[in-house]
Amino acid sequence: MVGMNPLEFLEEVQREYMVSTFGEVINYDEMYFDGRLFDFLQQEYNFKYEDRDELIKSLREMRSEHVISRYENPYYYKFFRDIISNIHRIKDTFIDCHGLNMPLFGTVEFDMFYAQIRCPNSDMPPIILFYSGIIQFAHNITNVLTKAFPIQVLDEEKITFGMEPEKIKECINNNKWIEKRFTDIVLSIFFYGNVDMCDVSQPVNDYLYRQFSNALADSFLTFIVAHECAHYYLGHLGKDAIKGIVTVGKVQYENLVPDWEQEFDADYIGALLTIPILIERKIDIQVILGGIYVAMWMLSIIESLRIEGESGKATHPPAKDRLLQIKRKLQKTMQNELHVLEGYDILFSDLWERFSIIAKDVEGRVLAGRPAAEVTYEQIKKVIYDEAEI
Ligand SMILES: [Zn+2]
């Protein structure tokens, strides 16, 4: 690793992930030639068709000038770059970090919901890595959750959704699809670490929820990106930070061992950076707060699964504490808007309760003492969707 610059280091890491995921080094321009990923992003994020060739062309140019990793996925690159450059533009309002460049970032091929800031070593600037599964994951979960908010007013112009805890409870009670799909996602994470095989078919009237769900996913993802950027701008990876060593294939790098106070700070600054960027894009403040909150709740759920599944060693502060902290800190600036979060608290605790019941059933009928590796997704799905109305 001696003599490497950060970009070369990023390329090494991306290469190793690519080889471990696909078994080979792939050419993104060819791999996505059929445009499936672009179509997805176009549909969800309004990427323009005209942008497609333009995007690949500009990425190739940037690659030939050695400013972008040659293993970067062009579509994910655009997605994350747009968010990060917005964050970089407004950061001085919230953080005193003059002279810092935009952070170096990259997407690695791994189908999990995960993002992390990493250091090649103490002499190099940190790099933010996003796992490629993160965008799809955000959409999967918000697609399900938005169904728990009943439609209140519907005309040509505007759709509003009921946010009152009681109405949400009623909605979950009346639509078992929500708890089945939620359980499907959570169990898929538990068994496989990803949501690749989850059923993604939607019930009727899905188009009514699409806008809401996309905005929620957007807020979720912007917050995750902003949290990692906050670590960078706040200088959390300085020489004194406690670091661990991570190995991917033949590459080793330093990894921030999170300090609880730093996590709380990154959450708070991350939220402050997320809100104005999305308000500029005309996303409703309640949806923005909801998206931030959903991201934190999902982290909490993934953490509970991990603690049950493994040794229970916590690297981040318990996500429940993070939820309380962020609520307390935001209280000062936006107390009027925060009541929306009560709805999400009810939603998640209700769904978690229902998940636990179905998960016990899966444990008794499918696992029945066998190692998890022997269980197929089909068997799990059969129990989850047994009496589902889909
Ligand atoms: Zn963090």
Residues whose N, C-alpha, C, O or C-beta is under 5 A from the ligand:
A	BS01	ZN	E263 A266
